[in-house]
Amino acid sequence: MLDLGRLKALHAVHAHGSIGAAATALGYTPSAVSQQISKLERETRTVLLERQGRGVTLTDAARLLVSTAEQLMSLVEQAEVALEERRGKPSGRLTVAAFPTAAYGLLPGVLAELAATHPAVELRLTEVDAHLSVDLVARGVVDLAVAHDWDIAPLPAPEGVERSLIGEDPCDVLVPEGHRLAGRGRLLRSDVAAERWICQPAGSVCHDWLVRTLREAGTEPDMAYQVGEYRTQVALVAAGLGIALVPRLGRGEIPEGVRVLRLDPAPVRRLYALWRAGASRRPAIGVAVETLRAHWPAAG
């Protein structure tokens, strides 16, 4: 008989792309994940992982087992939801995925409150890019995700995934002290179109939003410094290297030498909580979403 724990380890490698990332998500060591899969290979007498450079790829047989694992995990989830609902109080493991600024600016307080008020809930947090969250929820890799979208890229909600708005996160323009715009209270998009920009890398929603917006103002934007961490962007602004459009959530303290200006109309990204429809009755999901909403005013 196939062992569910070993199937879950294989599923995690498929979902997260590597043994190391799977181990982080499961709370194991990479060695433990490798051992689980080696045992599964012996059980099935089948090669499941093939080395490719420094990473691994799943064989066709492994992908078949991943599909089976998803079905079994769904059945187990249904049973767990039914038991938790019967007990009437939050319990069991709750795996949360969040994009970096939410993990930094929102989740610490949320998880601390949940841990204090619901000790029967075993909390786990994994940091992922926002655009990966929906798929992780849909495939049962995580129980709850905090994701965001912008007006040019609405967050998809595939069948079987539910979502709830947590709040809206406005973005401001950060400029160095002494910049020609530093004394302005509000800026129009045409005011900043020709500036040298510090922004997220190409392909990110924030980068694409900025490029599209500035082009609409009639200028080809100069994306001189492309870095993923907003706090790094703030440091580059403080060094006088350019200006940046930075959401308020998770950007940290604004250092001396940086001015925060409003852009009119103000860009806004929306934060959502997502979970599988089959887990909607689970008390742990309900209290987690409520706690996220309760913490948002201070975080945002």
Steps between C-alpha positions, in 0.01 A plus 500: 500500500631844408598720792318837501790681664736392222246602237473842666879538483495425127208737451691775682803458271267532201325805646808690618747398231782357710575274795627795705188710442278197570683443829447862604129481422455172688715596797747216432868487410593443133653167607169388652310586180757311290466197727121506471519501123768230494272278708213575261720401207577169670132445578395564140816356340501810284740789442316815606765774489772560243799725559521801269793727571471598865129428512260215438212432261205269549464196277169417330436239768557761768249735339245220506561455873474877555152490348409214732647690796282803423187283504598334829594834660162637399323209668711541813422872503126429483530267799707752696255780426209283614676410826607857571148623426360236735732612780386856436836666562807572286758222503743309279776623271444826314757574228500862386675638191572872466694725265811665654362838613191337652721245677701790643237767559179309582552135593715529818219661701233276345688177572592611851134569584386169351767311694396668825123465460480165320783277631345190340584644155845397374611800292740490204608789276665483159605803296413487128452740213143629487430360152579146622261508794176419320637183347647385833160541664315331213731196514480466876864585565401775744178555694484879481681760291541876521535638148456833323404642164503829309241651268689380190524143630196386702561202723358183343267287708469157334217264574534355847690800646326767705638839596425793728632855483733586787567863410652746255866600505569844349835574337702819537783657303828515691756761392837608643517812714601786274333348192320756282166341599572468874305810595183397322201375698341299220631384165332426170618205297631738236726658767695178553491339156849615396676412827760229558318219678581243766250217463434128518643272228331462162216250501369601843154657516637817664761544224245442225254742661765772520618454142146506362402806705805703403463412134143625515648831621695516172847398619708184466598436864860470614502191725858540616505290820288186521492328839234284664517618863316822570728579795795480259318740269458743790874478572581576136270804510679618817829472309363743240497251213141552385137499607274204582133408526468303825193348671456594865477145630834358606719785378632566850629825644560783256862613551619857520561644158186349343173684436165322461266656244146417390434410137165612362315280423658274762598147389347235725559127531233284662580224750292182514477187709447182293401150602344189348122493490507156662662651809254789539332336800830447676511715818876562466448659158222721634695636796814552287310711245332699779837563664655614172221754454527618861875563467478673164420859609822522703712314243366698206 
